[in-house]
Amino acid sequence: MSVPKLDPGALEELHQVESELDTRWSETKIEPSLARIAALVDVLADPHKAYPVVHIAGTNGKTSTTRMIDALFTRLGLRTGRFTSPHLQIVTERISLDNAPIAPERYVEVYRDVEPYLEMIDAKSDVRMSKFEVLTGMAFAAFADAPVDVAVLETGLGGSWDATNVADARIAVITPIGVDHVEYLGPDILGIAREKAGIIKPGSIALLAEQDPEVARVLLERATEVDATVARQGLEFGVLQHDVAVGGQVLKLQGLGGVYDDIFLPLHGAHQAANAALALAAVEAFFGAGAQRQLDVEAVREGFASVGSPGRLERVRTAPSVFVDAAHNPHGAAALAAALDEEFDFRRLVGVVAVLSDKDATGILSALEPVLTDLVVTTNSSQRAMDPDRLAAIAVEIFGDDRVTVEARLDDAIETAVRLAEETDDPDAPVAGGGVVATGSVVTAGEVRALFGKEPA
């Protein structure tokens, strides 16, 4: 794990807290109840009610959209709290103030402050609070103590029963919905949509990304049921134009308050342009922008230009280029493949893929196959990681035996991929014509970032 130069004692305390939290239910285990988190915030004097909330749910694009919303709020003069999950490299990334992770010392301090109350809640329940519930309570407390002007919350899993949903959000943002976390949310996309629609609260404003028609119908039914105001991507707001640029893209966005042009977004892919339109509409809705009122266009430009989304088609090396991407389901892999195809022209592009055993490896690899010349399958440090030989067997069915290499270690896989990317039958071909993309899991993306010395962000 790569971390900034920090006090070793603080990091040791952080690891101790993480060890204690890891004795609880993992974040991938949920029970359909808000009773425990509701009890915790009650004894903490309702910190989640100390500030307005923007709440983000969906299958893909949540973290990027959350970071964009945060960046826009910050540039428009608000003090922000941001809660995201999972982290790439260090858990403090999850709780951010003013676009920066809280310090390990502060993370430990917040945990120790809430710890006595956790014991109270645990004693009254048949099920101890989960790790995610505790982290959610910690974020609420840290934001209230700061204090922040607005909290931007990303759901962990689902929506209705996600611990973050104890907050009463003024603005609900739904990113594209697909099938993921089948073992927790089920395989029915409409059921998944109903679960995620639960963040739309009575009287709120709901910003909806473009969805499959049946999914959109479920979301609109929820909005009607709770009398929420709705704005839909592709109708009330959207992307008017996006052009590839060095280091990202230049956008022209239709917002709720008019057109915002000449926006540089330092992220790649049409999916990120769509996330930007969704983020802009959410911030406009928060400030009450509309037909008669537009946000400061220059501030919007500066906000988007400042956006970073680590592990989302992020370049960590040049010559040959090495990218990391946290795509961990077929929908995300398809968006990654489209961005690679549209924005880059590699002579040879090698994929390094490590996935978790409960994910749709076939779907992920099938989405990536058209843009990869070669594939190196490997594993990561997660206890849930798929065995590389099992992944290779799936890969060979899709790529063919001659395009697949197996490496037991992630660092060896990167080294092999770089070598393959540099290989050519033409001795005069430029090395820069080859590229590597490491993907398949948030864990994989974070560990490759660390291999290349990237600090948490």
N, C-alpha and C positions, 0 to 999 in steps of 0.2 A: 504494500500500500504506500503510495507516494503522498506525502503531506508537506505543508509548508514547514519551515524551520520553527518549531514550537518548543516550549519548555517540556523537557522529557517527563518531568513530574506531572504536568497537566495531562499529557498523553497517557501516562500510566493510570491516572485517575479516570480518564475517559474510557480506557479499556476495561477498567474495573466496573464502571457503570454499565457498559455494554454487556459484560459477562452476567451481571445481575439481571439485565433486561432479557437476555437470551434464555433465562430459565422460564420465562413466560411463554405463552402460546406464540408461535411465530406469526409474522404478518400475513402469511399465506393461509392462515386458518381463521375463519370467521364464524361467528354465531349471529344469527339474525336478531340482534337486540341492541338498543341504544341505552339500556338501563344502566350499565356500568359507567360509560362515559358521562351520562347525564348525572349520575350520582357524584362523580369526581368533580365536574365543573360546579355542581351545587356547593360542595364543601370548599371549593376554591373561590367562592363568591362570584361565580358566573363571569370569568374573564372573557369568554367568547362573546359577551354582550357589550363589551367596552368599546367596540369599534365596528364599523360596517364591514361586511364580508362579500367578497366575490368568490364564487364557488365553481370549480371546474371538474366536470366528469366526462367520460368517454372512453374509447378503447385505445386510440392512438392520438398523439399530438398534445396530450394534456400538459406535460412538463414544458414543452416549448411554448405553448400558448400562455401558460402561467408565467413564465419568465418574460414574455413580451408584455403582458399586462403589467407586471411589476415594473419593467423598465419605463413604460409610458407613464405610469403613476409617479414614479420617481422624478422623471423629467418635468412633469406638470406640477411638482412641488409638494407632493404628499410623502409622509414617512410611511414606509410599507413594512409589513411582515409577510413572509412567503413560506408556505409549508408545502413541500413536495416529497414524493417517494417513488421508487426507492432511490438511495444515493448511489453514486458511481464509485467513490473511493473512501469517503469518510462520513460518518453519520451526521456530523454537524452541518453538512450541506443541506439537510432537510429543513432546518429552521433558520431562515435568513431574515436579517433586518437591513433595510436600505440596500438591497441587492447583494448582500455579502453574508456568508455563513456566520453564525455566531461562533465565538471562540470556544475551544474545548473547555476552558475554565468556566465559561458561562453555562455551557451545556450541563456540566457536572453540578453547578450551583442550582440550576433550575430543577434538575432531577432530585437533588437532596431536599429542596424546598417542598416538592410535592410528595416525596417518599412516604412521610407519615400518613398522608391521606390515602395513598394507595393501599396501605395495610388495612385502613378502616374499610375501604370498599371491598377488598379481597375477603375480609372476615364476614361480610354480610352476603356474599354470593357463593353459589355452588361452583362458579367458574372464576378463576382469578382474571384480573384485567389482562388483556393481550398486550404484547409489546407495542403494537400500532396504537392501541387506545392510550397507552401511557405517553407515547410520543406526541399524540394529538393534544392531550392535556398539557404537556410541557410547552408545546407551541402556543396554545391559547394563553398560558400564563406568561410566557416570555413576551408576547405581543402586548398584553395588557400592561406589563411592567415597564415597557420601553418609554412611553406608550406609542403605539402606531396610529396613523390616521385611517388606514384600511388594511385588512388582511386578505391575502389572496391564497385560497386553499385548494389544493389538488386532492381529489379523493384517492384512497389507496386501492380498494377493490369495490366495484359496484357504485352504489349511490345511496339508496334508501337506508341501508343498514351499515353504511360506512361510518366510522366514528366521527369523521368531520361533519357529518350531516346533523349533528346536534346543534350546529350553528344555524342561525336563521338568516340566510343570505339574501341581500337585496338584489344581487345580480347572479343568475345561474347561466353557466356557459357549458354547452354540450358539444364536444368535439366528435369527429366521426366515430360511429359505433360499428363494431364487428364482433366476431366470435373470438373470445380469449378467456383464459381462466375458467375453462369448461368445468373443471372439477369443483369449482365454487359457485359459478354463476349459471352453469348448465349450457347445453348446446343450442338452445333456442334463442335466436337473435332478438326476437320480439320480447321474450322474457328478460333478456339482458337489457333491452331498451327501457322496459318498464322499471327495472331496478335503478338504472342510471337516471331516469326521469324524476326519481324521488327527490333530487336536490332542488327541483323547481318548487318554490314555496308560495303560499298564498300572497297575492299582490306583488310578486316579484317581477323582474324583467328577465326573460329567457332569450338568450342568443344561441341559435341553433346552426351548427355547421351543416353542409349538404349531407344528406343521408339517403339511404335506400327509401323508396316511397313508403313501404310498410313501417319502417322504423320512424320516419318523420310523422306518420299518422299517430303512432303511440305517443310520441313526445308532445304533439299538438293536443291530443286528448288529455294528457296530464295538465298541460297549461290551461286548457279550457276548464278543467275540473277545479283548479285552484285560482281561477281568475287572474292568471299571469299575463302580462303583455309579452308578445312574441315578435322577434325580428329574425328573419331567415336568410342565411347565406345564399346568394344567387338570386334573391328577390329584393330585400331591403338593403342589403350590403353585399360586398364581394370584391373579387379581384378583377379589375378592368384590363390590366396589362401587367405582364412580368417579363423582363428581359434579363438574360444571363449577363452578369458583370464579373469583373475580376474580384474574387473573394466573396461572391454572393450574387445578389440580383437587385434590379431596380424595379420598383413597383408603382403602379397607379391603382389606388384603392377607392372604391365607392363606399363611403361611410354613411352612417345615419345622418350626419350633418353635411354631406356634400362630398366632393371629390378631393382626395389627398394625392398629389402627384410627386414625382421625383423622390421617392422614398427608397433609400438604400438599405437593404436588409442583408447583413453579413452571414446569411445562412443559405444553403442550397436546396433546391427542389420546389416544384409546384405545390407540394403539400405544405411547405413552410410559408409560401405566399398565402395560401388559404388560411393557415393558422394566424398570420398577421392580420388578415381582414377580420377574423373572428375576435382577435384581441382588441383591435381598434374599436370595433362595435361595442365590445364590453365596456371599455373605458368611456366611450361616448355616452353609453347608457347610464353609467355611474354619475357622470357630470350633467346629465340631462340634455346632451346635445341632440339636435334634430334638425328639422327643415329650416328653422329660424336661427340655429346656433351651431357653429362649428368650433372644434378645438383649434388651438393655435397650431397651424400647419407646421411651422418651423420647429416647435417643440415636439410634435409627433415625429418629424424627420429625425431629430436628434435622439429621441427615445429609441426608435427602431435601429438607428445606426449603432447604438450602444449595446444591442442585444447579443448575448452569448448563450448558446445552448450546448454545453459540453456533451460529447458522446452522440451528437446528432449530425451525421455526415461531417465530422470534424477532422480536419487534416492535422496529423501529429508529426508528419515527416514529409520532406520533399526529396525528389530524385533518388529512388522512385517515391512517388506520393503514397503515403499510407494514411488511410482514413479509418475512423472508428464510428460505428453506428449502433445504437441500442435496439434496433428492430428485433422483436422477439415473437412476432406472430406473422402470418401470411400477409395481412393488410399492411403492416409496417415494412415488411420486406419488399412488397410490391412498390410502395412509395420510394423506398431506397433505390430499387432497380430503375425506376422511372427517372429519378434525379441523376443517377449515374449515366444513364443513356442520353438524357437531354443536355446535360451540362458539361460532360467530359468526353474526350475522344482518345481513349487509351488504346495503344497498340495491343497491349495485353493487360488484362485485369484479373487479378488472382483474389479469390475470396478465402478468408480464414473464418471458419464458422464453428462455434461451440454453443450448444443450446442446452436448456434444462430439459430433463426427462419428461416433464409433464406438458411440454409444448408440442405444437404441430410441426415437427421437423420436416415432414414431407412437403407441407404447404410452404414453409419458409424457403426450402431449397428449390422447389419448383418455381417460386417467384424470382429467385436470384439467377437461375440457370441461364436465361437468355443473355445476360450481360457479363457473365464470368467466362473467361477462357479456361481457367483452372480453379480447382477447389482444394484447400487444405482443411481437413476436419480435425478437430482437437477437443479439448475439454477446458473447463475453468475450475476455480477453487470451490464452487458451491457444492454442498452435499447433494443437491438435486441435479447436478450436471449429468448429462447423458454420456454414457461410455462412448469413447471415440470410435471403437470398432462397430458398435451398434449404429452410430451415426453414419459411418462409412458405408455400411451395408445399404442404408437408405439412399445415400448419395450416389452410389454406383448405379442404382436403378434409374436415377434421373440424369446423371452426368455421363455415365459410362465409366468403365474401369480406368481408361487411359487418362482421364481428366481429374482423378481423385487421388490425393495423397493423405496418409494418416500420420499424425504426430501426437504422441502422448502428452506432450507439454506445450502450453500456450506459447512460451517464449521461443521454443524450437519451431513451432508452426509459423510464427511471424518471420523468423529467419529463413525458413524454407520458402515462404511466399515471396519474400523480397528477392531471393535468388531466382525464383521462377519468373518474376516480373521483369528482371533484368536480362533474362535469356532471350536471344534472338538469333535467327539464321543469317541476319544481315549485320555484319560487323560495323557498318556505318550508321546503324539505327540509333537514335538517341535513347539514353537510359530513361529520360523523362517520359518516354512513350509508354512505360509500364506503370501499373498502379496496384495497390493492395487495399482491400477493404475488409476490416475485421468486424464481425457482427454476429447476431444470433441470440444475444442476451445482454441485459443491462450489466450483468456481472462481467461478461466478456469485454464490453466496451470500457468499463472502468479499469479492468486489469491491464488492458493494452494501453490505456492512457498512462497508467502508472509506469509501465515498461518504458515509455518514451519520456518520462520525467515530467508529465503534466501535473500541475497542482490542482487540488480540488477547487471548484468554483460554484 
